[in-house]
Amino acid sequence: MWQNILWLVIGLVVGAIIGFFVCKKVMTSYLKKNPPINEEMIKTLMLQMGRKPSQKQINQIMKQMEKFN
């Protein structure tokens, strides 16, 4: 009886650990293929706010975004 419960708990813990790493790998590969924001999006957003961004400003924003990843 106790052995069955112990095996169940061990199985759940191992499954959770494996699931975490698989999910992390899938999400990182997805974000590399489909980045959440790119230079064109930044340029469009700044133009909508009424600012004409220089390439230097766009590069600074991209560097700040990469710090969070």
KOLGU-4560 file (N, C-alpha, C; in nm, 3 decimals, padded with zeros to 5 digits):
<recs>
<n_xx: 00.082 n_yy: -00.119 n_zz: 00.000 ca_xx: 00.000 ca_yy: 00.000 ca_zz: 00.000 c_xx: 00.087 c_yy: 00.126 c_zz: 00.000 mol: A seq: 1 type: MET>
<n_xx: 00.180 n_yy: 00.133 n_zz: 00.096 ca_xx: 00.266 ca_yy: 00.251 ca_zz: 00.105 c_xx: 00.361 c_yy: 00.260 c_zz: -00.014 mol: A seq: 2 type: TRP>
<n_xx: 00.400 n_yy: 00.144 n_zz: -00.063 ca_xx: 00.490 ca_yy: 00.143 ca_zz: -00.179 c_xx: 00.420 c_yy: 00.201 c_zz: -00.302 mol: A seq: 3 type: GLN>
<n_xx: 00.292 n_yy: 00.172 n_zz: -00.318 ca_xx: 00.218 ca_yy: 00.226 ca_zz: -00.432 c_xx: 00.208 c_yy: 00.377 c_zz: -00.424 mol: A seq: 4 type: ASN>
<n_xx: 00.182 n_yy: 00.429 n_zz: -00.305 ca_xx: 00.173 ca_yy: 00.574 ca_zz: -00.286 c_xx: 00.309 c_yy: 00.638 c_zz: -00.310 mol: A seq: 5 type: ILE>
<n_xx: 00.415 n_yy: 00.573 n_zz: -00.261 ca_xx: 00.550 ca_yy: 00.625 ca_zz: -00.280 c_xx: 00.585 c_yy: 00.630 c_zz: -00.429 mol: A seq: 6 type: LEU>
<n_xx: 00.554 n_yy: 00.524 n_zz: -00.503 ca_xx: 00.582 ca_yy: 00.522 ca_zz: -00.646 c_xx: 00.501 c_yy: 00.629 c_zz: -00.720 mol: A seq: 7 type: TRP>
<n_xx: 00.379 n_yy: 00.651 n_zz: -00.676 ca_xx: 00.295 ca_yy: 00.754 ca_zz: -00.737 c_xx: 00.356 c_yy: 00.893 c_zz: -00.716 mol: A seq: 8 type: LEU>
<n_xx: 00.400 n_yy: 00.921 n_zz: -00.595 ca_xx: 00.461 ca_yy: 01.052 ca_zz: -00.565 c_xx: 00.590 c_yy: 01.069 c_zz: -00.643 mol: A seq: 9 type: VAL>
<n_xx: 00.672 n_yy: 00.966 n_zz: -00.646 ca_xx: 00.798 ca_yy: 00.973 ca_zz: -00.722 c_xx: 00.769 c_yy: 00.995 c_zz: -00.870 mol: A seq: 10 type: ILE>
<n_xx: 00.672 n_yy: 00.926 n_zz: -00.923 ca_xx: 00.635 ca_yy: 00.942 ca_zz: -01.064 c_xx: 00.586 c_yy: 01.082 c_zz: -01.094 mol: A seq: 11 type: GLY>
<n_xx: 00.506 n_yy: 01.139 n_zz: -01.004 ca_xx: 00.458 ca_yy: 01.276 ca_zz: -01.024 c_xx: 00.572 c_yy: 01.377 c_zz: -01.020 mol: A seq: 12 type: LEU>
<n_xx: 00.664 n_yy: 01.360 n_zz: -00.928 ca_xx: 00.777 ca_yy: 01.453 ca_zz: -00.916 c_xx: 00.866 c_yy: 01.444 c_zz: -01.040 mol: A seq: 13 type: VAL>
<n_xx: 00.899 n_yy: 01.323 n_zz: -01.082 ca_xx: 00.983 ca_yy: 01.305 ca_zz: -01.201 c_xx: 00.912 c_yy: 01.360 c_zz: -01.325 mol: A seq: 14 type: VAL>
<n_xx: 00.782 n_yy: 01.334 n_zz: -01.337 ca_xx: 00.705 ca_yy: 01.386 ca_zz: -01.450 c_xx: 00.701 c_yy: 01.538 c_zz: -01.452 mol: A seq: 15 type: GLY>
<n_xx: 00.688 n_yy: 01.599 n_zz: -01.336 ca_xx: 00.687 ca_yy: 01.745 ca_zz: -01.329 c_xx: 00.821 c_yy: 01.803 c_zz: -01.369 mol: A seq: 16 type: ALA>
<n_xx: 00.929 n_yy: 01.741 n_zz: -01.325 ca_xx: 01.064 ca_yy: 01.789 ca_zz: -01.360 c_xx: 01.087 c_yy: 01.776 c_zz: -01.510 mol: A seq: 17 type: ILE>
<n_xx: 01.055 n_yy: 01.661 n_zz: -01.567 ca_xx: 01.073 ca_yy: 01.641 ca_zz: -01.711 c_xx: 00.983 c_yy: 01.736 c_zz: -01.789 mol: A seq: 18 type: ILE>
<n_xx: 00.860 n_yy: 01.753 n_zz: -01.746 ca_xx: 00.768 ca_yy: 01.845 ca_zz: -01.813 c_xx: 00.818 c_yy: 01.988 c_zz: -01.812 mol: A seq: 19 type: GLY>
<n_xx: 00.877 n_yy: 02.030 n_zz: -01.700 ca_xx: 00.931 ca_yy: 02.166 ca_zz: -01.690 c_xx: 01.040 c_yy: 02.189 c_zz: -01.793 mol: A seq: 20 type: PHE>
<n_xx: 01.136 n_yy: 02.096 n_zz: -01.803 ca_xx: 01.246 ca_yy: 02.115 ca_zz: -01.895 c_xx: 01.202 c_yy: 02.105 c_zz: -02.041 mol: A seq: 21 type: PHE>
<n_xx: 01.108 n_yy: 02.018 n_zz: -02.071 ca_xx: 01.056 ca_yy: 02.008 ca_zz: -02.208 c_xx: 00.984 c_yy: 02.138 c_zz: -02.245 mol: A seq: 22 type: VAL>
<n_xx: 00.902 n_yy: 02.189 n_zz: -02.154 ca_xx: 00.829 ca_yy: 02.313 ca_zz: -02.179 c_xx: 00.925 c_yy: 02.430 c_zz: -02.197 mol: A seq: 23 type: CYS>
<n_xx: 01.030 n_yy: 02.435 n_zz: -02.116 ca_xx: 01.128 ca_yy: 02.543 ca_zz: -02.126 c_xx: 01.198 c_yy: 02.539 c_zz: -02.262 mol: A seq: 24 type: LYS>
<n_xx: 01.234 n_yy: 02.420 n_zz: -02.308 ca_xx: 01.302 ca_yy: 02.406 ca_zz: -02.437 c_xx: 01.210 c_yy: 02.446 c_zz: -02.551 mol: A seq: 25 type: LYS>
<n_xx: 01.086 n_yy: 02.405 n_zz: -02.546 ca_xx: 00.990 ca_yy: 02.440 ca_zz: -02.651 c_xx: 00.967 c_yy: 02.591 c_zz: -02.656 mol: A seq: 26 type: VAL>
<n_xx: 00.951 n_yy: 02.653 n_zz: -02.540 ca_xx: 00.926 ca_yy: 02.797 ca_zz: -02.536 c_xx: 01.047 c_yy: 02.878 c_zz: -02.584 mol: A seq: 27 type: MET>
<n_xx: 01.168 n_yy: 02.839 n_zz: -02.547 ca_xx: 01.285 ca_yy: 02.913 ca_zz: -02.592 c_xx: 01.302 c_yy: 02.900 c_zz: -02.743 mol: A seq: 28 type: THR>
<n_xx: 01.276 n_yy: 02.783 n_zz: -02.798 ca_xx: 01.288 ca_yy: 02.768 ca_zz: -02.944 c_xx: 01.178 c_yy: 02.847 c_zz: -03.014 mol: A seq: 29 type: SER>
<n_xx: 01.059 n_yy: 02.852 n_zz: -02.957 ca_xx: 00.950 ca_yy: 02.931 ca_zz: -03.016 c_xx: 00.983 c_yy: 03.079 c_zz: -03.015 mol: A seq: 30 type: TYR>
<n_xx: 01.037 n_yy: 03.129 n_zz: -02.904 ca_xx: 01.069 ca_yy: 03.271 ca_zz: -02.895 c_xx: 01.186 c_yy: 03.309 c_zz: -02.985 mol: A seq: 31 type: LEU>
<n_xx: 01.277 n_yy: 03.217 n_zz: -03.012 ca_xx: 01.385 ca_yy: 03.246 ca_zz: -03.106 c_xx: 01.331 c_yy: 03.257 c_zz: -03.248 mol: A seq: 32 type: LYS>
<n_xx: 01.236 n_yy: 03.171 n_zz: -03.283 ca_xx: 01.178 ca_yy: 03.174 ca_zz: -03.417 c_xx: 01.083 c_yy: 03.293 c_zz: -03.433 mol: A seq: 33 type: LYS>
<n_xx: 01.010 n_yy: 03.327 n_zz: -03.328 ca_xx: 00.910 ca_yy: 03.435 ca_zz: -03.332 c_xx: 00.937 c_yy: 03.533 c_zz: -03.219 mol: A seq: 34 type: ASN>
<n_xx: 01.032 n_yy: 03.624 n_zz: -03.238 ca_xx: 01.062 ca_yy: 03.717 ca_zz: -03.130 c_xx: 00.941 c_yy: 03.806 c_zz: -03.099 mol: A seq: 35 type: PRO>
<n_xx: 00.923 n_yy: 03.842 n_zz: -02.973 ca_xx: 00.805 ca_yy: 03.918 ca_zz: -02.936 c_xx: 00.803 c_yy: 04.059 c_zz: -02.994 mol: A seq: 36 type: PRO>
<n_xx: 00.918 n_yy: 04.116 n_zz: -03.020 ca_xx: 00.923 ca_yy: 04.250 ca_zz: -03.078 c_xx: 01.050 c_yy: 04.261 c_zz: -03.162 mol: A seq: 37 type: ILE>
<n_xx: 01.039 n_yy: 04.334 n_zz: -03.274 ca_xx: 01.156 ca_yy: 04.351 ca_zz: -03.360 c_xx: 01.173 c_yy: 04.499 c_zz: -03.392 mol: A seq: 38 type: ASN>
<n_xx: 01.274 n_yy: 04.530 n_zz: -03.471 ca_xx: 01.306 ca_yy: 04.670 ca_zz: -03.500 c_xx: 01.193 c_yy: 04.740 c_zz: -03.575 mol: A seq: 39 type: GLU>
<n_xx: 01.129 n_yy: 04.668 n_zz: -03.664 ca_xx: 01.020 ca_yy: 04.729 ca_zz: -03.741 c_xx: 00.903 c_yy: 04.766 c_zz: -03.650 mol: A seq: 40 type: GLU>
<n_xx: 00.873 n_yy: 04.683 n_zz: -03.553 ca_xx: 00.766 ca_yy: 04.713 ca_zz: -03.457 c_xx: 00.799 c_yy: 04.837 c_zz: -03.374 mol: A seq: 41 type: MET>
<n_xx: 00.924 n_yy: 04.847 n_zz: -03.331 ca_xx: 00.966 ca_yy: 04.962 ca_zz: -03.252 c_xx: 00.954 c_yy: 05.089 c_zz: -03.335 mol: A seq: 42 type: ILE>
<n_xx: 00.998 n_yy: 05.082 n_zz: -03.459 ca_xx: 00.991 ca_yy: 05.197 ca_zz: -03.548 c_xx: 00.845 c_yy: 05.240 c_zz: -03.569 mol: A seq: 43 type: LYS>
<n_xx: 00.757 n_yy: 05.144 n_zz: -03.591 ca_xx: 00.616 ca_yy: 05.175 ca_zz: -03.612 c_xx: 00.554 c_yy: 05.237 c_zz: -03.487 mol: A seq: 44 type: THR>
<n_xx: 00.585 n_yy: 05.182 n_zz: -03.370 ca_xx: 00.530 ca_yy: 05.237 ca_zz: -03.246 c_xx: 00.577 c_yy: 05.380 c_zz: -03.223 mol: A seq: 45 type: LEU>
<n_xx: 00.704 n_yy: 05.408 n_zz: -03.248 ca_xx: 00.754 ca_yy: 05.543 ca_zz: -03.227 c_xx: 00.694 c_yy: 05.640 c_zz: -03.328 mol: A seq: 46 type: MET>
<n_xx: 00.674 n_yy: 05.595 n_zz: -03.452 ca_xx: 00.610 ca_yy: 05.682 ca_zz: -03.551 c_xx: 00.465 c_yy: 05.713 c_zz: -03.512 mol: A seq: 47 type: LEU>
<n_xx: 00.396 n_yy: 05.615 n_zz: -03.454 ca_xx: 00.259 ca_yy: 05.638 ca_zz: -03.410 c_xx: 00.252 c_yy: 05.736 c_zz: -03.293 mol: A seq: 48 type: GLN>
<n_xx: 00.358 n_yy: 05.740 n_zz: -03.213 ca_xx: 00.364 ca_yy: 05.836 ca_zz: -03.103 c_xx: 00.407 c_yy: 05.974 c_zz: -03.150 mol: A seq: 49 type: MET>
<n_xx: 00.439 n_yy: 05.988 n_zz: -03.277 ca_xx: 00.476 ca_yy: 06.117 ca_zz: -03.330 c_xx: 00.625 c_yy: 06.145 c_zz: -03.326 mol: A seq: 50 type: GLY>
<n_xx: 00.706 n_yy: 06.044 n_zz: -03.309 ca_xx: 00.851 ca_yy: 06.061 ca_zz: -03.307 c_xx: 00.912 c_yy: 05.990 c_zz: -03.426 mol: A seq: 51 type: ARG>
<n_xx: 01.011 n_yy: 06.053 n_zz: -03.486 ca_xx: 01.085 ca_yy: 05.988 ca_zz: -03.594 c_xx: 01.212 c_yy: 05.929 c_zz: -03.532 mol: A seq: 52 type: LYS>
<n_xx: 01.216 n_yy: 05.797 n_zz: -03.516 ca_xx: 01.331 ca_yy: 05.736 ca_zz: -03.447 c_xx: 01.453 c_yy: 05.725 c_zz: -03.537 mol: A seq: 53 type: PRO>
<n_xx: 01.568 n_yy: 05.746 n_zz: -03.477 ca_xx: 01.693 ca_yy: 05.721 ca_zz: -03.549 c_xx: 01.731 c_yy: 05.575 c_zz: -03.528 mol: A seq: 54 type: SER>
<n_xx: 01.823 n_yy: 05.527 n_zz: -03.609 ca_xx: 01.868 ca_yy: 05.387 ca_zz: -03.595 c_xx: 01.935 c_yy: 05.366 c_zz: -03.461 mol: A seq: 55 type: GLN>
<n_xx: 02.001 n_yy: 05.470 n_zz: -03.409 ca_xx: 02.067 ca_yy: 05.460 ca_zz: -03.280 c_xx: 01.964 c_yy: 05.437 c_zz: -03.169 mol: A seq: 56 type: LYS>
<n_xx: 01.852 n_yy: 05.509 n_zz: -03.174 ca_xx: 01.747 ca_yy: 05.491 ca_zz: -03.074 c_xx: 01.687 c_yy: 05.351 c_zz: -03.082 mol: A seq: 57 type: GLN>
<n_xx: 01.665 n_yy: 05.304 n_zz: -03.203 ca_xx: 01.609 ca_yy: 05.169 ca_zz: -03.221 c_xx: 01.705 c_yy: 05.065 c_zz: -03.164 mol: A seq: 58 type: ILE>
<n_xx: 01.835 n_yy: 05.081 n_zz: -03.191 ca_xx: 01.934 ca_yy: 04.987 ca_zz: -03.139 c_xx: 01.939 c_yy: 04.989 c_zz: -02.987 mol: A seq: 59 type: ASN>
<n_xx: 01.926 n_yy: 05.107 n_zz: -02.926 ca_xx: 01.925 ca_yy: 05.117 ca_zz: -02.780 c_xx: 01.805 c_yy: 05.044 c_zz: -02.721 mol: A seq: 60 type: GLN>
<n_xx: 01.689 n_yy: 05.060 n_zz: -02.783 ca_xx: 01.569 ca_yy: 04.992 ca_zz: -02.733 c_xx: 01.583 c_yy: 04.841 c_zz: -02.749 mol: A seq: 61 type: ILE>
<n_xx: 01.639 n_yy: 04.796 n_zz: -02.861 ca_xx: 01.659 ca_yy: 04.652 ca_zz: -02.881 c_xx: 01.755 c_yy: 04.594 c_zz: -02.777 mol: A seq: 62 type: MET>
<n_xx: 01.861 n_yy: 04.667 n_zz: -02.743 ca_xx: 01.954 ca_yy: 04.621 ca_zz: -02.640 c_xx: 01.885 c_yy: 04.611 c_zz: -02.504 mol: A seq: 63 type: LYS>
<n_xx: 01.799 n_yy: 04.708 n_zz: -02.475 ca_xx: 01.725 ca_yy: 04.703 ca_zz: -02.349 c_xx: 01.630 c_yy: 04.583 c_zz: -02.346 mol: A seq: 64 type: GLN>
<n_xx: 01.569 n_yy: 04.552 n_zz: -02.459 ca_xx: 01.479 ca_yy: 04.437 ca_zz: -02.465 c_xx: 01.555 c_yy: 04.306 c_zz: -02.448 mol: A seq: 65 type: MET>
<n_xx: 01.677 n_yy: 04.300 n_zz: -02.500 ca_xx: 01.757 ca_yy: 04.178 ca_zz: -02.489 c_xx: 01.803 c_yy: 04.154 c_zz: -02.345 mol: A seq: 66 type: GLU>
<n_xx: 01.816 n_yy: 04.260 n_zz: -02.267 ca_xx: 01.857 ca_yy: 04.244 ca_zz: -02.126 c_xx: 01.753 c_yy: 04.166 c_zz: -02.047 mol: A seq: 67 type: LYS>
<n_xx: 01.627 n_yy: 04.177 n_zz: -02.085 ca_xx: 01.520 ca_yy: 04.109 ca_zz: -02.013 c_xx: 01.508 c_yy: 03.963 c_zz: -02.050 mol: A seq: 68 type: PHE>
<n_xx: 01.570 n_yy: 03.921 n_zz: -02.159 ca_xx: 01.563 ca_yy: 03.781 ca_zz: -02.201 c_xx: 01.667 c_yy: 03.697 c_zz: -02.138 mol: A seq: 69 type: ASN>
</recs>
